């Protein structure tokens, strides 16, 4: 087993595999230093691995690119991927810079040969180099130890025995290089904060590395197995890309979190979904007693209205959410709510499905009765059911009763009274949204319209001037305020987004 003498944090699984492979299989007298930064003039360059063997010091660059890669000039052309500049030429330049640095630290190290090797870890990776320009400096994981252990790679004029120089090499490296302290980077997005995740996906807050003072975005980084066989890998990719495919079907809307980009890292061990960074929190955090108190009653209705507005927009574009819950509603400043969590959505008719994954992620409290045992039956009506449960829970402080016709749970503001002070018209709407018969539920657009009307009617009742006390002289009711109906209609149009 080779000895790891230090290093920073590996950036991806390809690097981890190479480090583990060398640690477990290379000769015991080899030394490994990984994920470091080497200063060069006023800049630094990052090195994936440095390996000190018995005859040379080798700089490694790990690439997870898969399949056939053709070399033409200074560019590599992988199958079904965009071309990129040859990593060999850059790596050799970095090797020369490292050699100069070591020689400046200790003059005797001028005799040490610094080799450079690109390691291809991707499944089926094969370099096709007709001119032989790069192939000498490229190997795969299986051939890595053999390549590094080949003393014939040492050029004439350099020593083939590093033994007498080991201490000087280690001291020079310790005095010159440093562990990579740069945060993880995906594409042009530099991680600012790791937010959390699970064994499938990790979420980060990130900034554009070119314009670091710009707004932040949310990265959802999905793990994948690049070494899996074709069929399971294709199924895994369909699941991972589902959220992006769904979001691309939905035009931008203020109540739906917008996607910006989607891409894979080199070896396809990670897929990155870039989303708008909504500076808010999940509605789930507003369901506890203290969380509910942070939202005034009208603000809670604002959240419900935004949730329905977003859901109506999603359904209008033939997308079904299928996993709507308080965790999928983000509440930002001003009680503005946005839908997110489209990993398991259905973007219209298609040849494949990810419904088989739904039982692993669904919260049964928000699953419509007809879908409890068969999540593949989810429709827009089941989304409306989930929205009704979420709204009831937010407005009343409790999950709804099993039967939609049952009254509010005991303890909610007193027996026979509206739960939590919620208007009867609103509670009736939520009851209809939770009807056990899907056909009897209103659509999301209809529910939104009914909610707006109920809120407007309540506001009209509060604003309406009280009529004069009845007296013997006159019992004529007070006249409406001149011009007020027109103003209310205009306000309704602005709220609902309707036009005359």
Secondary structure, DSSP 8 states (H G I E B T S, - for coil): --EEEEE----SHHHHHHHHHHHHHS-TT-EEEEEEEEEETTEEEEEEEEEE-SS-EEEEEEE---SEEEEETTEEEETTS--EE-HHHHHHHHHHHHHHHHHHH-GGGGGS-EEEEEEE-STT-EEE-TT-SSGGGEEETTTHHHHHT-GGGS-TTS-S--GGGHHHHHHHHHHHEEE-----EETTEEEEEEEEE-SSEEEEEEEESSSTTS-EEEEEEEE--TTS-HHHHHHHHHHHHHHHHHHHTS--BTTB--EEEEEE-TTSSEEEEEEE---SEEGGGGSSHHHHHTS-HHHHHHHHHHHHHHHHHHHHTTEE----SGGGEEEEGGGEEEE---TT-EESS-S---GGGGGGT--GGGS-GGGSS-GGG--HHHHHHHHHHHHHHHHHSS---SSTTS---TTSSSTTS-GGG--HHHHHHHHHHT-SSGGGS--HHHHHHHHHHHHHHHHHHHHS-------SS--------TTHHHHHHHHHHHHHT---
